[in-house]
Amino acid sequence: MFNPDELSVLGRQIAGLASSFDALPAYRENNNLAQIETVLQALSAKMADNYPYFHPFYLGQMLKPPHPIARLAYSLCLYINPNNHALDGGRATSALEKEAVADIARMFGWLDHLGHLTSGGTFANLEALWVAKNIAPGKSVAASELAHYTHERISRVLDIKFDKIPCDARGRMDVAALETRLREGEIGTVVVTLGTTLAGTLDPLDAILALRKTYDFRIHIDAAYGGYFSLCKMVTADSRRAMASIVQADSIVVDPHKHGLQPYGCGCVLFRDPAVGSYYKHDSPYTYFSSDELHLGEISLECSRPGAAAGALWATQKLLPLTPDGEFAAALQCSRDAAMSLFQWLALDKDCVTVLEPTLDIVLWLMASDSAKKSSALAQTVFDNAAALNLHLALARVPKKLLADKIAPDSAFWDDDDVVCLRVCLMKPAHKTWLPTIQQHLRAAMTAAHADIQTRQPAEVGQDGER
Ligand SMILES: *Cc1c(COP(=O)(O)O)cnc(C)c1O
């Protein structure tokens, strides 16, 4: 789970940091370690009630362990506990935040930008849509039906009209449907998801950008999960074109706490035009702001923010720079390779029907059966069987539409509008080398599920499907 030497490295660096303040009169925190340890022991026992997110056998939800350097850097910063709301509260970490955020902007091809870290993707998206509302008051926000549910909810919070655009059979925003809506003249901003949370699909950003020749609208990219994959070689021409067009967007959200190896509490919002900083400022709305002139509290809706998050991100990017040929990108590539191998293995399995070839590192499949309800029940059984073997998967309801090229929409299979599928996120680079062991356990879980279903009566299977 962790290398105990980590803590001696941390101890040395905390001592070094403490010595920088030697000019102050000696001061020692009054802490009773015996009492602290008693409580920590109770906490440690409680923390055992978790899925093993740190282990390659956990491949369920989008959870990726922070890199050891992020963990250590965060802990080191906590001994100062800076607040990046303002320079007063966090001088050093404010500078580190600007540097780290500029590196993320450069990863997307932006040499100039305005941006900062947030508590997560939700708040980062909220700021982007809030700026969009300021720029085009009264206009609506459009996003694909596979966009993160947060956009619809944020739009309600901000009192912006929300327009849900259908996706095509490949899980990408339907550009023709978007154009029909754009023609009505109501849409002010289109949210383009690069890496949908369900399936990792990319909206066709290049085609959506092309619509700006005819219609006037902003483009906000939600790359909370998928953004870092812009460092990797995409397999299909479609995804290469989408990723290569990011530079032309107006705002971008990416979550360092999703694929950027950070502990939770680290999202990032970027604006291409630094002048949008004026919307954050109430007393002088027409000043021109360059990103260097403002301190972070003036360009963020959140006030107190952890300087430790900036320190951790900065340190991680020092160790693992965001370059296409670096170790960080190579690790992401391992996740993609693992997803592709698992997909190919499942595609050859007569018990499974794969849903979409993976674009990033999410794999989705359903259990072969003669009806959607039975298939859903089987998926639940596979999920339970795998968990009993310590292999942790996830379940997701997949709409009929995304299976159109595998199961005809009018097929007798469809006794339900969607089907429960198995879903895995192969976010840890170690998933690549662990794949053979993972497949062995998965095979056992699927074989047992089929044996189980064959010995039961169809009525029982139906009831299972209601769970
Ligand atoms: C995770 C995610 C979000 C929400 O981000 P949080 O960091 O969980 O608040 C938004 N959009 C997409 C595409 C995501 O994957």
The ligand as an SDF file (V2000), in Angstrom:
LIG
                    3D

 15 15  0  0  0  0  0  0  0  0999 V2000
  -15.8690   14.0680  -12.5530 C   0  0  0  0  0  0  0  0  0  0  0  0
  -16.4300   14.9420  -13.5650 C   0  0  0  0  0  0  0  0  0  0  0  0
  -17.0300   16.1640  -13.2160 C   0  0  0  0  0  0  0  0  0  0  0  0
  -17.2290   16.5820  -11.7860 C   0  0  0  0  0  0  0  0  0  0  0  0
  -16.0070   16.8540  -11.1890 O   0  0  0  0  0  0  0  0  0  0  0  0
  -15.7790   16.7290   -9.6020 P   0  0  0  0  0  0  0  0  0  0  0  0
  -14.3090   16.9000   -9.4820 O   0  0  0  0  0  0  0  0  0  0  0  0
  -16.2490   15.3600   -9.2190 O   0  0  0  0  0  0  0  0  0  0  0  0
  -16.5410   17.8020   -8.9360 O   0  0  0  0  0  0  0  0  0  0  0  0
  -17.4810   16.9740  -14.2320 C   0  0  0  0  0  0  0  0  0  0  0  0
  -17.3710   16.6060  -15.5120 N   0  0  0  0  0  0  0  0  0  0  0  0
  -16.8190   15.4400  -15.8930 C   0  0  0  0  0  0  0  0  0  0  0  0
  -16.7090   15.0940  -17.3400 C   0  0  0  0  0  0  0  0  0  0  0  0
  -16.3220   14.5560  -14.9220 C   0  0  0  0  0  0  0  0  0  0  0  0
  -15.7830   13.3860  -15.2960 O   0  0  0  0  0  0  0  0  0  0  0  0
  1  2  1  0
  2  3  1  0
  2 14  2  0
  3  4  1  0
  3 10  2  0
  4  5  1  0
  5  6  1  0
  6  7  2  0
  6  8  1  0
  6  9  1  0
 10 11  1  0
 11 12  2  0
 12 13  1  0
 12 14  1  0
 14 15  1  0
M  END
$$$$
